[in-house]
Amino acid sequence: MLIIVHGGICVEEIPDVFEPLYRACLTGMNVLQEKNAVDAVEEAVKVLEDDPRLNAGTGAFPNLLGEVELSASIMKDDLSCGGVAAIKNVRHPISVARAVMERTRHILLVGEGANLFARLLGFEEYNPVAELTVRTLKKSIERASQERDSIYHYYLKRARERLRRLHLGTVGAVALDASGHIAAGTSTGGIEMQLPGRVGDSPIIGCGTFAWEWGGVSMTGEGEGIVTLGLARKIAEWMEKMSAQEAVNQGMELARRFGVVCGAIAVRKTGEIGFGECGGRLTFGYFTEGMESPRVFPPSS
């Protein structure tokens, strides 16, 4: 049994996320003692979604209207999967994504359809705005006002109005359970200066998340680049013929060739983990059977 989690990739200052990553690992391993990989992934990601220092759930990045649109996906090694994109006012998008997987014939629900689905299933209204949301919106407004393309200026007035009313990275997990089954999940609030309705890699199966019989992967980084390369699926498929670390290394080399800033965590069915980054610093942690406590990077100061 093992679980590995990430708190996103940083290209500037590294946030102090040792504690939530540590707790996510502990939570995931505790769940694995009694339940399966998909339960562990969901509960670990929920811990990360609840931490306002991370860009998922509470504290997620806003779009250029100042609204928080959340995305998430989850997948099991039997290829069952589900996701939500541009969903608003939910606390745990990873749980809604799991409900899409288990309660519908679909894979991805977006926008108002995802919102309605969440309400029908009893997910309560929740305001995810936190200090990181406000700080990111201020930064986005400043950057957008300097853009030459007038499309960005269209959103500025409404964004400033929302900022007056409002007083880090994508997260994910991959787990291997006692039965040898693998699950992976990813959750995000998106990127700075994103236009309303923008969807990145996190809710898209094969891009931000993938799991199958040989392994599971969760990605973080530049969503558009990860989507064009289909990185999560590539890394997962490579694990049929190589170790998890070799597969991640190969994925990061591919990302490097195309100038995509990203990071990945992976688990192979043989119990190996892999992790890597391209163009930034990956924050992550893992906890495997036999370890006394989780290991988290960067370590606590």
Sine and cosine of phi, psi and omega as CSV:
sin_phi,cos_phi,sin_psi,cos_psi,sin_omega,cos_omega
0.00,0.00,0.63,-0.78,0.05,-1.00
-0.29,-0.96,0.36,-0.93,0.10,-0.99
-0.59,-0.80,0.62,-0.78,0.10,-1.00
-0.77,-0.64,0.66,-0.75,-0.06,-1.00
-0.75,-0.66,0.35,-0.94,0.12,-0.99
-0.69,-0.73,0.41,-0.91,0.02,-1.00
-0.90,-0.44,0.34,0.94,0.04,-1.00
0.97,-0.25,0.11,-0.99,0.04,-1.00
-0.92,-0.39,0.70,-0.72,-0.08,-1.00
-0.93,-0.37,0.71,-0.70,0.04,-1.00
-0.93,-0.37,-0.12,0.99,0.07,-1.00
-0.86,-0.51,-0.85,-0.53,0.02,-1.00
-0.97,0.24,0.54,-0.84,0.00,-1.00
-1.00,-0.01,0.86,-0.52,-0.03,-1.00
-0.95,0.31,0.34,-0.94,0.03,-1.00
-0.99,0.11,1.00,0.05,-0.06,-1.00
-0.88,-0.48,0.35,0.94,0.02,-1.00
-0.84,0.54,-0.74,0.68,-0.11,-0.99
-0.90,0.44,-0.76,0.65,0.02,-1.00
-0.91,0.42,-0.58,0.82,0.05,-1.00
-0.91,0.41,-0.65,0.76,0.03,-1.00
-0.88,0.47,-0.74,0.68,0.00,-1.00
-0.90,0.43,-0.60,0.80,0.01,-1.00
-0.90,0.44,-0.65,0.76,0.05,-1.00
-0.90,0.44,-0.72,0.70,0.02,-1.00
-0.88,0.48,-0.70,0.71,0.00,-1.00
-0.88,0.48,-0.73,0.68,-0.01,-1.00
-0.87,0.49,-0.70,0.72,-0.01,-1.00
-0.92,0.39,-0.62,0.78,0.06,-1.00
-0.88,0.47,-0.65,0.76,0.03,-1.00
-0.91,0.42,-0.64,0.77,-0.01,-1.00
-0.89,0.46,-0.38,0.92,0.01,-1.00
-0.90,0.43,-0.49,0.87,-0.10,-1.00
-0.83,-0.55,-0.37,0.93,-0.08,-1.00
-0.83,-0.56,-0.37,-0.93,-0.10,-0.99
-0.92,-0.38,-0.03,-1.00,-0.13,-0.99
-0.88,0.48,-0.66,0.75,-0.06,-1.00
-0.92,0.38,-0.56,0.83,0.08,-1.00
-0.91,0.42,-0.67,0.74,0.00,-1.00
-0.90,0.43,-0.68,0.73,0.02,-1.00
-0.88,0.47,-0.74,0.67,-0.01,-1.00
-0.86,0.51,-0.74,0.67,-0.06,-1.00
-0.93,0.37,-0.59,0.80,0.04,-1.00
-0.91,0.40,-0.69,0.72,0.01,-1.00
-0.91,0.42,-0.60,0.80,0.04,-1.00
-0.87,0.50,-0.62,0.79,0.07,-1.00
-0.86,0.51,-0.69,0.73,-0.03,-1.00
-0.95,0.30,-0.59,0.81,0.05,-1.00
-0.90,0.44,-0.49,0.87,-0.05,-1.00
-0.99,0.16,-0.19,0.98,-0.04,-1.00
-1.00,0.02,0.87,-0.49,-0.09,-1.00
-0.94,0.35,-0.08,1.00,0.04,-1.00
-1.00,0.06,-0.15,0.99,-0.08,-1.00
-0.93,-0.36,0.47,-0.88,-0.07,-1.00
-1.00,0.02,0.92,0.38,0.07,-1.00
-0.25,-0.97,0.69,-0.72,-0.02,-1.00
0.88,0.48,-0.76,-0.65,-0.01,-1.00
-0.88,0.48,0.82,-0.57,0.02,-1.00
1.00,-0.01,0.12,0.99,-0.06,-1.00
-0.90,0.44,0.40,-0.91,0.02,-1.00
-0.89,0.46,0.60,-0.80,0.08,-1.00
-1.00,-0.01,0.33,-0.94,0.16,-0.99
-0.99,0.10,-0.09,-1.00,-0.08,-1.00
-0.97,0.24,0.02,1.00,0.19,-0.98
-0.99,-0.15,0.01,1.00,-0.03,-1.00
0.99,0.13,0.16,0.99,0.02,-1.00
-1.00,-0.06,0.53,-0.85,0.05,-1.00
-0.99,-0.15,0.90,-0.43,0.06,-1.00
-0.92,-0.39,0.86,-0.51,-0.12,-0.99
-0.97,-0.26,0.48,-0.88,0.03,-1.00
-0.65,-0.76,0.52,-0.85,0.02,-1.00
-0.31,-0.95,0.37,-0.93,0.12,-0.99
-0.51,-0.86,0.36,-0.93,0.01,-1.00
-0.54,-0.84,0.55,-0.83,-0.08,-1.00
-0.48,-0.87,0.58,-0.82,0.05,-1.00
-0.94,-0.35,0.27,-0.96,-0.08,-1.00
-0.96,0.29,-0.07,1.00,0.13,-0.99
-1.00,-0.02,0.18,0.98,0.03,-1.00
0.97,0.23,0.05,1.00,0.14,-0.99
-0.95,0.31,0.64,-0.77,-0.12,-0.99
-0.34,-0.94,0.29,-0.96,0.05,-1.00
-0.32,-0.95,0.40,-0.92,0.00,-1.00
-0.41,-0.91,0.32,-0.95,0.13,-0.99
-0.73,-0.68,0.53,-0.85,0.02,-1.00
-0.67,-0.74,0.59,-0.81,0.02,-1.00
0.81,0.59,0.60,0.80,0.07,-1.00
-1.00,0.04,0.55,-0.84,-0.08,-1.00
-0.85,-0.53,0.46,-0.89,0.19,-0.98
0.85,0.52,0.67,0.74,0.18,-0.98
-0.83,-0.56,0.46,-0.89,-0.03,-1.00
-0.99,0.12,-0.65,0.76,-0.09,-1.00
-0.79,-0.62,1.00,0.08,0.04,-1.00
-0.87,0.50,-0.46,0.89,0.02,-1.00
-0.89,0.46,-0.57,0.82,0.01,-1.00
-0.95,0.30,-0.57,0.82,0.08,-1.00
-0.92,0.38,-0.63,0.78,0.06,-1.00
-0.87,0.49,-0.66,0.75,0.04,-1.00
-0.90,0.43,-0.60,0.80,0.04,-1.00
-0.90,0.43,-0.61,0.80,0.09,-1.00
-0.86,0.51,-0.68,0.74,0.01,-1.00
-0.89,0.45,-0.66,0.75,-0.16,-0.99
-0.99,-0.11,-0.36,0.93,-0.12,-0.99
-0.92,-0.39,-0.08,1.00,-0.02,-1.00
-0.75,-0.67,0.12,-0.99,0.09,-1.00
-1.00,-0.08,0.10,1.00,-0.09,-1.00
-0.98,-0.20,0.12,-0.99,0.07,-1.00
-0.93,-0.36,-0.61,0.79,-0.10,-0.99
-0.68,-0.74,0.80,-0.60,0.13,-0.99
-0.91,-0.41,0.62,-0.79,-0.08,-1.00
-0.77,-0.64,0.39,-0.92,0.17,-0.99
0.79,0.61,-0.72,-0.69,-0.07,-1.00
-0.88,0.47,-0.53,0.85,0.05,-1.00
-0.90,0.43,-0.64,0.77,0.05,-1.00
-0.93,0.38,-0.64,0.77,0.03,-1.00
-0.87,0.50,-0.74,0.67,-0.01,-1.00
-0.88,0.48,-0.69,0.73,0.01,-1.00
-0.85,0.52,-0.71,0.71,0.00,-1.00
-0.88,0.47,-0.67,0.74,-0.01,-1.00
-0.92,0.39,-0.64,0.77,0.00,-1.00
-0.87,0.49,-0.52,0.86,-0.01,-1.00
-1.00,-0.02,0.03,1.00,0.10,-1.00
1.00,-0.02,0.17,0.99,0.10,-0.99
-0.94,0.34,0.84,-0.55,-0.12,-0.99
-0.96,0.27,0.43,-0.90,0.11,-0.99
-0.88,0.47,0.68,-0.74,-0.05,-1.00
-0.53,-0.85,0.70,-0.72,0.02,-1.00
-0.99,-0.10,0.94,-0.35,-0.07,-1.00
-1.00,0.07,0.05,1.00,-0.05,-1.00
-0.91,0.41,0.73,-0.68,0.05,-1.00
-0.59,-0.81,-0.06,-1.00,-0.07,-1.00
-0.83,0.55,-0.65,0.76,-0.01,-1.00
-0.90,0.44,-0.59,0.81,0.03,-1.00
-0.87,0.49,-0.75,0.66,-0.04,-1.00
-0.91,0.41,-0.69,0.72,0.00,-1.00
-0.88,0.48,-0.66,0.75,0.00,-1.00
-0.93,0.36,-0.61,0.79,0.02,-1.00
-0.90,0.43,-0.67,0.74,0.05,-1.00
-0.85,0.52,-0.70,0.72,0.00,-1.00
-0.91,0.42,-0.65,0.76,-0.01,-1.00
-0.92,0.39,-0.64,0.77,0.03,-1.00
-0.88,0.47,-0.69,0.73,0.02,-1.00
-0.88,0.47,-0.69,0.72,-0.01,-1.00
-0.94,0.35,-0.66,0.75,-0.04,-1.00
-0.91,0.42,-0.56,0.83,0.00,-1.00
-0.92,0.39,-0.32,0.95,0.00,-1.00
-1.00,-0.08,-0.10,1.00,-0.01,-1.00
-0.95,0.31,0.64,-0.77,0.04,-1.00
-0.97,0.22,-0.53,0.84,-0.03,-1.00
-0.94,0.34,0.86,-0.52,-0.09,-1.00
-0.91,0.41,-0.28,0.96,-0.01,-1.00
-0.86,0.51,-0.56,0.83,0.01,-1.00
-0.95,0.30,-0.52,0.86,-0.03,-1.00
-0.93,0.36,-0.43,0.90,0.01,-1.00
-0.85,0.53,-0.60,0.80,-0.10,-1.00
-1.00,0.06,-0.24,0.97,-0.20,-0.98
-0.90,0.43,-0.69,0.72,-0.05,-1.00
-0.87,0.49,-0.73,0.68,-0.01,-1.00
-0.92,0.39,-0.57,0.82,0.02,-1.00
-0.91,0.40,-0.67,0.74,0.02,-1.00
-0.90,0.43,-0.63,0.78,0.03,-1.00
-0.89,0.46,-0.68,0.73,0.00,-1.00
-0.92,0.39,-0.60,0.80,0.01,-1.00
-0.89,0.46,-0.61,0.79,0.02,-1.00
-0.92,0.38,-0.47,0.88,-0.01,-1.00
-0.99,0.13,-0.39,0.92,-0.04,-1.00
-1.00,0.06,0.98,-0.21,0.00,-1.00
-1.00,0.03,0.00,0.00,0.00,0.00
0.00,0.00,-0.73,-0.68,-0.43,-0.90
-0.96,-0.29,0.13,-0.99,0.16,-0.99
-0.71,0.70,0.50,-0.87,0.04,-1.00
-0.84,-0.54,0.34,-0.94,0.01,-1.00
-0.20,-0.98,0.17,-0.99,0.02,-1.00
-0.44,-0.90,0.50,-0.87,0.12,-0.99
-0.70,-0.71,0.71,-0.70,-0.07,-1.00
-0.71,-0.71,0.49,-0.87,0.11,-0.99
-0.84,-0.54,0.84,-0.55,-0.05,-1.00
-0.99,-0.12,0.00,-1.00,-0.08,-1.00
-0.91,0.41,-0.37,0.93,0.02,-1.00
-1.00,0.04,-0.02,1.00,0.00,-1.00
1.00,0.05,0.18,0.98,0.01,-1.00
-1.00,-0.01,0.53,-0.85,-0.07,-1.00
-0.87,-0.49,0.59,-0.80,0.13,-0.99
-0.63,-0.78,0.45,-0.90,0.02,-1.00
-0.66,-0.75,0.52,-0.86,0.04,-1.00
-0.49,-0.87,0.48,-0.88,-0.03,-1.00
-0.62,-0.78,0.61,-0.79,0.00,-1.00
-0.61,-0.80,0.60,-0.80,-0.07,-1.00
-0.43,-0.90,0.34,-0.94,0.17,-0.99
-0.97,-0.24,0.02,1.00,0.05,-1.00
0.98,-0.18,-0.54,-0.84,-0.07,-1.00
-0.78,-0.63,0.25,-0.97,0.10,-1.00
-0.90,0.44,0.56,-0.83,0.07,-1.00
0.88,0.48,0.48,0.88,0.02,-1.00
-0.98,0.19,0.64,-0.77,0.07,-1.00
-0.96,0.29,0.51,-0.86,0.05,-1.00
-0.82,0.57,0.70,-0.72,0.00,-1.00
1.00,0.02,-0.07,1.00,0.01,-1.00
-0.91,0.42,0.68,-0.73,0.06,-1.00
-0.82,-0.57,0.78,-0.62,0.03,-1.00
-0.98,-0.18,-0.50,-0.87,-0.10,-1.00
-0.99,0.14,-0.45,0.89,-0.22,-0.98
-0.83,0.56,-0.66,0.75,-0.01,-1.00
-1.00,0.05,-0.04,1.00,-0.11,-0.99
-0.99,-0.12,0.88,-0.48,-0.01,-1.00
-0.90,0.43,0.73,-0.68,-0.03,-1.00
1.00,-0.07,-0.26,0.97,0.00,-1.00
-0.95,-0.33,-0.90,0.43,0.03,-1.00
-1.00,-0.03,-0.42,0.91,-0.05,-1.00
-0.63,-0.78,0.65,-0.76,0.15,-0.99
-0.35,-0.94,0.62,-0.79,0.10,-0.99
-0.57,-0.82,0.63,-0.78,0.10,-0.99
-0.43,-0.90,-0.20,-0.98,-0.16,-0.99
-0.88,0.47,-0.39,0.92,-0.05,-1.00
-0.99,-0.12,-0.31,0.95,-0.01,-1.00
0.16,-0.99,0.12,-0.99,0.02,-1.00
-0.72,-0.69,0.45,-0.89,-0.09,-1.00
-0.62,-0.79,0.61,-0.79,0.20,-0.98
-0.78,-0.62,0.73,-0.69,-0.07,-1.00
-0.95,-0.31,0.30,-0.95,0.16,-0.99
-0.49,-0.87,0.46,-0.89,0.04,-1.00
0.74,-0.67,-0.51,-0.86,-0.04,-1.00
-0.96,0.28,0.98,-0.21,-0.12,-0.99
-0.83,0.56,-0.69,0.73,-0.05,-1.00
-0.89,0.46,-0.66,0.75,0.03,-1.00
-0.93,0.38,-0.65,0.76,0.02,-1.00
-0.90,0.44,-0.63,0.78,0.02,-1.00
-0.90,0.44,-0.73,0.69,-0.07,-1.00
-0.90,0.43,-0.48,0.88,0.00,-1.00
-1.00,-0.06,-0.22,0.98,-0.04,-1.00
0.83,0.56,0.74,0.67,-0.24,-0.97
-0.92,0.39,-0.67,0.74,-0.07,-1.00
-0.87,0.50,-0.69,0.72,-0.01,-1.00
-0.92,0.39,-0.66,0.75,0.01,-1.00
-0.85,0.52,-0.76,0.65,-0.03,-1.00
-0.88,0.48,-0.68,0.73,0.00,-1.00
-0.89,0.45,-0.66,0.75,-0.02,-1.00
-0.94,0.35,-0.56,0.83,0.01,-1.00
-0.90,0.43,-0.41,0.91,-0.03,-1.00
-0.93,0.36,-0.17,0.99,0.11,-0.99
-0.91,0.41,-0.50,0.87,-0.10,-0.99
-0.86,-0.50,0.01,1.00,0.00,-1.00
-0.48,-0.88,0.18,-0.98,-0.01,-1.00
-0.93,0.37,0.27,-0.96,0.03,-1.00
-0.87,0.50,-0.67,0.74,-0.02,-1.00
-0.92,0.39,-0.66,0.75,0.04,-1.00
-0.89,0.45,-0.63,0.78,0.00,-1.00
-0.91,0.41,-0.68,0.73,0.04,-1.00
-0.90,0.43,-0.68,0.73,0.02,-1.00
-0.85,0.52,-0.66,0.75,0.01,-1.00
-0.91,0.41,-0.61,0.79,0.05,-1.00
-0.91,0.42,-0.65,0.76,0.01,-1.00
-0.93,0.36,-0.53,0.85,0.07,-1.00
-0.92,0.39,-0.65,0.76,0.06,-1.00
-0.89,0.46,-0.69,0.72,0.03,-1.00
-0.87,0.49,-0.65,0.76,0.00,-1.00
-0.88,0.47,-0.64,0.76,0.01,-1.00
-0.86,0.51,-0.56,0.83,-0.06,-1.00
-0.96,-0.26,0.17,0.99,0.07,-1.00
0.93,0.37,0.54,0.84,-0.02,-1.00
-0.99,-0.13,0.87,-0.50,0.07,-1.00
-0.99,0.17,0.86,-0.51,-0.05,-1.00
-0.30,-0.96,0.13,-0.99,0.09,-1.00
-0.56,-0.83,0.32,-0.95,-0.03,-1.00
-0.54,-0.84,0.53,-0.85,0.23,-0.97
-0.85,-0.53,0.53,-0.85,-0.08,-1.00
-0.52,-0.85,0.47,-0.88,0.11,-0.99
-0.73,-0.68,0.75,-0.66,0.07,-1.00
-0.99,-0.12,0.45,-0.89,-0.09,-1.00
-0.89,0.46,-0.33,0.94,0.04,-1.00
-0.98,0.18,-0.03,1.00,0.05,-1.00
0.99,-0.12,0.17,0.99,0.04,-1.00
-1.00,0.01,0.48,-0.88,0.13,-0.99
-0.91,-0.42,0.38,-0.92,0.08,-1.00
-0.63,-0.78,0.51,-0.86,0.04,-1.00
-0.42,-0.91,0.49,-0.87,-0.01,-1.00
-0.14,-0.99,0.17,-0.99,-0.07,-1.00
-0.53,-0.85,0.39,-0.92,0.04,-1.00
-0.64,-0.77,0.94,-0.34,0.08,-1.00
1.00,0.07,0.20,0.98,0.01,-1.00
-0.26,-0.97,-0.28,-0.96,-0.01,-1.00
-0.85,-0.53,0.88,-0.47,-0.01,-1.00
-0.99,0.15,0.75,-0.66,0.14,-0.99
-0.99,-0.17,0.81,-0.59,-0.07,-1.00
-0.35,-0.94,0.19,-0.98,0.07,-1.00
-0.45,-0.89,0.35,-0.94,0.05,-1.00
-0.54,-0.84,0.37,-0.93,-0.02,-1.00
-0.56,-0.83,0.89,-0.45,-0.01,-1.00
-0.89,-0.45,0.40,-0.92,0.04,-1.00
-0.84,0.54,0.74,-0.67,-0.03,-1.00
0.98,-0.22,-0.35,0.94,0.08,-1.00
-0.99,0.14,0.56,-0.83,0.02,-1.00
-0.98,0.21,-0.50,0.87,-0.01,-1.00
-0.40,-0.92,0.30,-0.96,0.00,-1.00
-0.92,0.40,0.42,-0.91,0.17,-0.98
-0.95,-0.33,0.73,-0.68,-0.08,-1.00
-0.80,-0.61,0.65,-0.76,0.03,-1.00
-0.79,-0.62,0.77,-0.64,-0.01,1.00
-0.95,0.32,0.47,-0.88,-0.03,-1.00
-0.93,0.38,0.30,-0.96,0.02,-1.00
-0.91,0.41,0.65,-0.76,0.00,-1.00
-0.98,0.21,0.00,0.00,0.00,0.00
